Amino acid sequence: MLLPIARRCGAHLYRLDFIAHRVACQHAGVRDGMALDIRPMVALSDIPWGYPRPRDVVAQRFHRGSYSLAAWHGPELVGFLWYQFGGGDDEEVRARYRLPSPHTAWHYDSFVQPRLRAGPTAMRLLDEAHRRLHARGIRWICSRATPFDGPPRPGAVRLGSATFVRIGHWQGMVATVAPYVHLSLRPGSIPQLRFDIEALEQGSRQEAPWYSNRP
């Protein structure tokens, strides 16, 4: 109900959930009939023609210290994902996510070619990401999701949620994690949301049901 009202007022409404997954120590080793080569992309020169993200956005990601894994079928890019240590910046709303633990990573922007989304390509990318992150001592992967992303993978633990409203350069945020409420009147005013895995390491959080009708 809020979304049509917001659009009539010229506003954009974003509802985000923040979740964590434990990095798998054992890897699924998913295989199918398609031969995939999964390898890192480490520079703009690795980005192929037709990459489904703007080149300036990709350049900013590398500048921030993000990493990417890509799945190739012969010369064709069929999927990719991105991750960053220490947290990351949101690319849709003004928000900065902080991960104080050195044993966490921020995972964002997974993509698989539409014709392959029913297959195991995404799982093979995640499996390789888990293998690499586990080798670096990462125990938890944190990310954000929207209601359009569908249900999460098994084992997802909810860290919190936030609703953002944007009207021109103005942005308001209401969240279940600090700073809880934030009003941004200029591009340089960015709320910082901090996610600590200490409670997860102690096992005090339980797997939560997925999207409820939260504000």
N, C-alpha and C positions, 0 to 999 in steps of 0.2 A: 504493500500500500504506500509506503514512504517513497519508493522509487519513482512512480509516476508523478507524485506531488513535487518531488525534488526537481525532476526534469522540467516540469511546467514553470518552475521558478528559476530555471537556468542553472541549476546546481547539479553536481555529479556526486553520487553516493557510492561509497566503497565499503563493503563489509569484509573484513579479513579475520581469519583464524590463524593462530600461531601454534605449530605442532612440532613435536620432536620424535625421531625414531632412533633407536639404538643401532649403532653400526654393527652389522653382522660379522661375527668372528669366523663363521663358516659360510662359504659362498655357494649359491644355488647351482652354479654351473649350468645355467639354462642354455639349451641348444635347440636349434630348429634346422630346417632344410636350407636356410639362407646363410651363406658364408658372410660373416661380418668381420670387419677389421675395426676394432675400437682403440682409438689412440687420442692423445691430447692435441688440442689446438692451443698454441702458445703465443701467437703473434697475428697481426692483421694479415700477414702474407699467407697464413694458413686458411683464411676464410675464403670459401669458393664463391664463384659468381652465383647469384640467385639466393644467397643466404637469407633466411627469412627474418632478419633483424637489421635495422639501419647500421651502416658502417660506423657512424659516429658513436652510436650506442655501444657497439662492440669495442671501439677504441677506448671509451670511458671505462668499460669493464676491465680491460687489461690494465689501464692506468690505476685503477683502484686495487689491483692485485688479485683479481678473480682468475679462476682456472676453468677450463672447459674440456669435456670429453666429447668426442664425436664418433658416431658409428657410420662406417662406410660400407656400401655394397659395390665393389668395384670402384668406379670413379664417382658414384653417386653418394651424396650425403643423405643418410636416411634418418638421422636423429642426433640429438646432442643434449647436454645438460651443463649447468654452470654451478660453481660453488666457490666460497670464499672463506678464509679463516678470519676469526675475530668478529664477524658480523657482516653487515652489508647495508647498502642504501636501496630503498624502494624506488622503482622506476615509474610507478603510476601515481603515487601520492608522495607528499613530503614526509618522510619518516626515515630514521636511521636505527638499525637494529644492532645491539651490542651483545657480544658473547664473551663474558669475562674469562671463562674457563679456556685454557689452552687445549682442552680435549673435546671441543665442539667446532663445528663448521656450519656455515649458512649455505643452504642449497636452494637454487632458484632456477626458473626458466628451463623446464624440460620440454623437449619438442621431439615428436616422431612424425614422419610423413603420414598423412591421413590414411593412405591405403594399408599401412602397416600397424595401425594403432590397436588392432585386435590381436596382434601377434606378440612375441616375446622380446621385441627390440628394446622397449623401455626397461624391462627387467634385466636384460643383458647390460644395458648402460648402467643401471643402478648397481648391479652386481660388481662391475668393474670399479665404479666409484667407491663402493664399500671396501673393496680389496685395497685400493690405494689409500683411502683414509685410515683404514685399520692399521696399515703399515706405518702411518705417521702418528699413531697413538690417539687418533680421534675415536671417541666413544659414542658421541651423539651427533646427529644431523638435525638441525633446526630449519624450519621453513615457514612460509605463509601460504595460505590457501583461501580461495573464495568459494562461495556456494556453487559456482559453475564448474568447479574442478571435480565434483562428485565425491564419493566416499574415499577416505584415505586407505593406504595399505594397512594390513593388520599390524597391531602393535603401536599405533599412533597414540601419543600422549599430548593432550591439549595443554598448552602453556598459557593461553589467554586469547583475547579477541579485541578487536578495535573497529570502530566505525568512523569513517572520514567523510566529511562533506566539503566540497570545493565549489566556490563561486568566484570565477575569475582568478585573481591572485590570492584570494582569501581561502583559508582552510581551517576547519574545526575538526577536532578529534575527541572522541570519548572512548576510553579503553578500560579493560579490566586489569591492566598492569600500569605501573608508574610510567609517566606522570599523570595518568588517568584522564586528565582534561588538558587540552592544549589548543590555543587559538593562534594561528599564524597569519599575519597581515602582510608579509613580504616573503620572497623566495628564500632568503637566508635564515628564516625562522623555522627550524626543523626539530620536531620532537624526537627524543632518543629513548627507545624502548629497550630495556635490559632484560635478558633471559639468562638466568643462572641455572646450571644443571645440578646444583648441590642436592636439591630435594629429589631429583630423579636418581642420582647416584645412591641416595639413602633408601630408595624404593618407597618413598612416602606418597608418591602420586600414582594413581591408578589410571588405566586406560579409560578414556572418557568416551561416551557416545558422541556421534558426529552431529551435524548441524541441528540445533534446536532453534526455536524462534526467539533468539536473543536480540536485544536492541542493537 
